[in-house]
Amino acid sequence: MTLTAQDHDILKRAASNGRERWAVIGGGMLGMTLALRLAQKGCDVALFEAAEQCGGLASAWQLGEVTWDRHYHVTLLSDTELRALLAELGLEQELTWATTRTGFYTGGKLYSMSNTLEFLRFPPLNLLGKLRLGATIFYASRVKDWQKLEKVLVADWLRRWSGARTFEKIWLPLLRAKLGEAYKKTSAAFIWATIARMYAARRTGLKKEMFGYVAGGYARVLQRFAEKLAREGVELNMRHAVKSITPSYDDRLQVEFENGRVEAFDHVVVTAPAPIASRICPSLSPKEKTQLQSIQYLGIMCASLLLKKPLADYYVTNITDPGLPFTAVIEMSALVERKQFNGNALVYLPKYVSPEDPIFAKSDREIEAEFLQGLERMYPRFKREEVLSFRVSRARQVFALTTLNYSQQLPSMIASVPGLYIVNSAHIVNGTLNVNETVQLAERAAAMMTAPLPATHS
Ligand SMILES: Cc1cc2nc3c(=O)[nH]c(=O)nc-3n(C[C@H](O)[C@H](O)[C@H](O)COP(=O)(O)OP(=O)(O)OC[C@H]3O[C@@H](n4cnc5c(N)ncnc54)[C@H](O)[C@@H]3O)c2cc1C
């Protein structure tokens, strides 16, 4: 009889009496939540993060004298898993909730699209177009079998339900804003998941959706999280980029780090994006490597600006006009009290791009010049002298594109190498990328890894 990797794992866990040594690679919200749950189940856990601090995409940085998230983050009232985690960290009570306004920049003008009346007045669409747009969103919110939508391209699906005009005027610019040209290979499951998040409040029985944040932003959440992990006995190792994970002679996994450290573990969980996972795990089967390498990612170039004054006080301004260097404007200070930013306004200018986009070669100065020019075009009252600080964050692998039949091509979280697991945000198959989904994935994966051992016959 041939034993599978899972059988090996079960035998190993049985032999070690439950006190196996686990390594979690990647200290983002996924790795941290996994490490917490494994430690709470009695495992001996060490977490390894390549960067100087934990948090990954949710980490914080310094913008002038303000410390806030490198990428904009809000929590929704309906983010039940994340809120439960925050409660465990003693921070749930400190969430501040607010309703925010949404803007639309179209035809060279800025419109508010924050309620039904404003939607009905919205000029780019006639009444029929608006009805079809509303009906598409309503229909998508009712679809239960999202797997069916994986078989259809998002552009075809939206064109069919909303009509050609509404598609060209609204959906296409929005798809381009979020997916770049990769919208052409993305399935309709993407828009289903996006709309499902919009309607999540209803699903969880709440009357309306609100946005929230913890005072101090993710810097505070991550600090509390790191303290909690240390209390639970997790060994935290920053500046530990993993070079390779290979089976060792004693049936364990040898982890080699870029800084020269080498250590063996009974189990290793890799939470880094798929291309990195494929590179650092050379013993994976050719099929697993192909599966990991076929996952297509979208990256981001995201500028943070600390301004003396707000721009227009919409939390999100969607852009449908071509020619602007960024794809949306996020005014964090339309949600977060300005005293968190020393009385200033905090704005993010994201541009979602493919990991190979030439924009990644541009210097911060070039990006700053282009982005400020874009702001001047959109907000005639905006002055460059109002910019107190400007920083650019670059991330090549932010989220996996839900291409056609995506969920059927994903590699299993249990690798063919005994003791090795690969779990990352690409395993979020019926949701958008957000911390709530990330925490949910971690909970699911940790439960699978620590499931009770099957009873054996004596
Ligand atoms: C622009 C933007 C806006 C967002 N807005 C929101 C929002 O409003 N609300 C919300 O809930 N979510 C939001 N998110 C999503 C949220 O940030 C993610 O869901 C979450 O941070 C993903 O965590 P992760 O651990 O899966 O991945 P990551 O954060 O990418 O963590 C992976 C970690 O692995 C480390 N790593 C990689 N390679 C190695 C190696 N070889 N050795 C060791 N470590 C390694 C990396 O340094 C990184 O820290 C946003 C994300 C972005 C980019």
The ligand as a Gaussian input file, in Angstrom:
#p B3LYP/6-31G(d) Opt

LIG

0 1
 C       -4.513000      48.186000      -1.690000
 C       -5.136000      47.184000      -0.762000
 C       -6.306000      47.520000      -0.111000
 C       -6.918000      46.615000       0.747000
 N       -8.050000      47.005000       1.394000
 C       -8.606000      46.179000       2.299000
 C       -9.723000      46.610000       3.074000
 O      -10.195000      47.731000       2.955000
 N      -10.262000      45.737000       3.967000
 C       -9.762000      44.481000       4.136000
 O      -10.280000      43.735000       4.971000
 N       -8.702000      44.050000       3.405000
 C       -8.111000      44.856000       2.501000
 N       -7.014000      44.431000       1.787000
 C       -6.632000      43.014000       1.820000
 C       -5.721000      42.607000       3.001000
 O       -4.599000      43.442000       3.057000
 C       -5.347000      41.146000       2.789000
 O       -6.533000      40.354000       2.854000
 C       -4.375000      40.566000       3.812000
 O       -3.397000      41.503000       4.222000
 C       -3.694000      39.336000       3.202000
 O       -2.826000      38.739000       4.144000
 P       -1.907000      37.496000       3.767000
 O       -1.202000      37.093000       4.997000
 O       -2.691000      36.481000       3.042000
 O       -0.880000      38.024000       2.671000
 P        0.343000      39.041000       2.795000
 O       -0.065000      40.199000       3.594000
 O        0.849000      39.258000       1.423000
 O        1.425000      38.218000       3.647000
 C        2.371000      37.358000       3.112000
 C        3.652000      37.542000       3.898000
 O        4.618000      36.584000       3.476000
 C        5.882000      37.183000       3.536000
 N        6.811000      36.430000       2.678000
 C        6.810000      36.346000       1.330000
 N        7.834000      35.566000       0.918000
 C        8.475000      35.130000       2.027000
 C        9.609000      34.308000       2.270000
 N       10.297000      33.742000       1.246000
 N       10.009000      34.099000       3.543000
 C        9.325000      34.645000       4.584000
 N        8.245000      35.445000       4.418000
 C        7.838000      35.680000       3.156000
 C        5.626000      38.597000       3.034000
 O        6.653000      39.486000       3.405000
 C        4.280000      38.913000       3.691000
 O        4.438000      39.553000       4.939000
 C       -6.364000      45.323000       0.932000
 C       -5.171000      44.985000       0.283000
 C       -4.558000      45.905000      -0.551000
 C       -3.264000      45.553000      -1.228000

